[in-house]
Amino acid sequence: MAEYSLNTPLTDEDLKPLKAGDVVKLTGHIYTARDAAHKRLFDLLDEGKDLPFELQGSVIYYVGPSPAPPGRPIGSAGPTTSYRMDTYAPRLHKLGQKASVGKGKRNDEVKQALKDNIAVYFGATGGAGALLSKCIDEAEVIAFDDLGPEAIRKLTVKDFPLLVINDSHGGELYAKPDRKAAGL
């Protein structure tokens, strides 16, 4: 397991060395989007309209943060279950998204899209949303304000702690060993 400090936007060169299990401290801008926001992003793409942020090199964090307490830019910001975005992820990766952040396993189509497009899936620690929010310096709603916590936000993060779950080489941290094949 290696540790990397990366800045957004991410590039192929940033991601090629990463392996499942590596630790990444991410600094820069990331964007929040959950189910409803992904649906609206797809509607914009299907209509040939511009997205509210540059997709090339982007990182999308699957989160619906709680309201910001006084003096903070955001409330608790823990990851949501990623599989609900699996329908959308392959197309977004093909269009330039370089990483997503969430919790839980991804389907085979997402894993293939990560390999095909030199992208990664990061895990953030579920249940630690209040701690993760301390790495978020700014939060600005940039699209779909009517979705409340599911609106798209541009977050400015510093040393946001992540774990590579799926790398661009097909590696997966959650993979289970084939005990039968190993003779166990």
C-alpha positions in Angstrom: 0.0 0.0 0.0 1.4 3.4 -1.1 0.3 6.9 -0.2 -0.3 9.7 -2.8 -1.1 13.3 -2.6 -3.1 14.4 -5.7 -4.6 17.6 -6.9 -7.6 18.0 -9.1 -8.3 17.9 -12.0 -6.9 14.4 -12.2 -5.0 13.1 -15.2 -4.2 9.6 -16.6 -0.7 10.1 -15.3 -2.0 10.7 -11.8 -4.1 7.6 -11.8 -2.0 5.0 -13.6 0.3 4.3 -10.6 -2.6 3.8 -8.2 -3.4 0.3 -7.0 -6.4 -1.0 -5.0 -5.6 -0.4 -1.3 -3.5 2.8 -1.9 -4.2 5.8 0.2 -4.9 9.2 -1.5 -5.1 12.6 0.0 -7.0 14.7 -2.5 -6.8 18.5 -2.7 -8.7 20.8 -5.1 -12.3 20.9 -6.3 -14.6 17.9 -6.3 -18.4 17.8 -7.1 -21.2 16.3 -5.2 -24.0 14.4 -7.0 -26.3 11.6 -6.1 -29.2 9.8 -7.9 -31.4 12.8 -8.8 -28.5 15.0 -9.8 -27.1 12.2 -12.0 -30.4 11.9 -13.7 -30.4 15.6 -14.5 -26.9 15.5 -15.8 -27.9 12.8 -18.2 -30.9 14.9 -19.3 -28.6 17.8 -20.1 -26.2 15.5 -22.0 -29.1 13.9 -24.0 -30.4 17.5 -24.8 -26.9 18.5 -26.0 -26.6 21.1 -23.3 -23.5 22.0 -21.2 -23.0 20.4 -17.8 -22.7 22.7 -14.7 -19.0 21.7 -14.3 -16.1 20.5 -16.5 -16.3 16.7 -16.6 -12.7 16.2 -17.9 -10.5 15.2 -15.0 -13.4 15.6 -12.5 -14.1 13.8 -9.3 -17.7 13.2 -8.3 -18.5 12.6 -4.6 -21.6 10.6 -3.9 -22.9 12.6 -0.9 -25.9 14.5 0.4 -24.4 16.6 3.1 -26.3 17.8 6.1 -26.8 21.6 6.7 -23.7 23.6 7.6 -23.3 24.4 11.3 -22.4 28.0 12.1 -18.9 28.9 10.9 -18.5 25.8 8.7 -19.0 25.6 4.9 -20.8 22.2 5.1 -22.3 19.8 7.6 -21.6 16.1 7.9 -20.5 14.9 4.5 -20.2 11.1 4.6 -20.4 9.0 1.4 -23.6 7.3 0.2 -23.9 3.9 -1.4 -22.3 4.0 -4.8 -24.2 1.3 -6.7 -27.2 3.6 -7.2 -25.0 5.6 -9.6 -23.7 2.5 -11.5 -26.2 3.1 -14.3 -24.6 6.6 -14.9 -20.9 6.1 -14.2 -19.7 4.3 -17.4 -21.0 7.1 -19.6 -19.5 9.8 -17.4 -16.1 8.1 -17.3 -16.2 7.8 -21.1 -16.8 11.6 -21.2 -13.8 12.4 -19.0 -14.7 11.9 -15.3 -11.6 10.5 -13.7 -12.9 9.4 -10.3 -15.9 8.8 -8.0 -16.0 8.7 -4.3 -18.5 6.7 -2.3 -18.9 3.5 -0.3 -19.7 -0.1 -1.3 -19.0 -2.3 -4.4 -19.4 -1.3 -8.0 -20.9 -3.4 -10.8 -18.9 -5.0 -13.6 -19.8 -2.3 -16.1 -18.3 0.4 -13.9 -15.2 -1.6 -13.2 -14.7 -2.1 -17.0 -15.3 1.7 -17.6 -12.5 2.4 -15.0 -10.1 0.2 -17.0 -11.2 1.5 -20.4 -10.9 5.2 -19.4 -8.0 5.2 -16.8 -10.2 6.1 -13.9 -10.6 5.0 -10.3 -13.2 4.5 -7.6 -12.3 5.9 -4.2 -13.8 4.8 -0.9 -14.4 7.3 1.8 -15.0 6.2 5.3 -18.7 5.7 6.0 -19.9 6.9 9.3 -17.2 9.5 9.5 -19.0 12.3 7.7 -18.4 14.9 10.5 -14.6 14.2 10.3 -14.6 14.2 6.5 -16.3 17.6 6.5 -13.2 19.1 8.3 -11.3 18.5 5.1 -13.8 20.6 3.1 -12.9 24.3 3.1 -15.6 25.6 0.8 -19.0 24.4 -0.5 -21.0 26.2 -3.2 -24.2 24.9 -4.8 -23.7 25.2 -8.5 -26.7 23.3 -10.0 -30.1 22.0 -9.1 -30.6 23.9 -5.9 -34.2 22.6 -5.7 -32.7 19.1 -4.8 -31.6 20.4 -1.4 -28.9 18.1 0.0 -28.7 16.4 -3.4 -27.9 19.6 -5.3 -24.6 19.6 -7.1 -22.0 21.4 -5.0 -18.5 22.4 -5.8 -16.4 21.5 -2.8 -12.9 22.8 -2.2 -11.0 20.0 -0.3 -7.6 19.8 1.3 -6.0 16.4 2.0 -9.3 14.7 1.8 -8.6 11.1 2.9 -9.5 8.4 0.4 -8.8 4.7 -0.3 -8.5 3.3 -3.8 -11.2 0.6 -4.0 -11.1 -0.1 -7.8 -8.0 1.0 -9.8 -7.6 1.5 -13.5 -5.9 -1.9 -13.9 -8.8 -4.1 -12.7 -7.7 -4.3 -9.1 -10.4 -4.3 -6.4 -9.9 -3.9 -2.7 -13.2 -5.7 -2.0 -12.4 -8.7 -4.1 -12.8 -12.0 -2.3 -10.3 -14.8 -2.8 -11.5 -17.9 -4.6 -11.0 -20.3 -1.7 -12.0 -23.3 -3.8 -9.4 -22.5 -6.5 -6.8 -22.1 -3.8 -7.6 -25.5 -2.4 -9.0 -24.2 0.8 
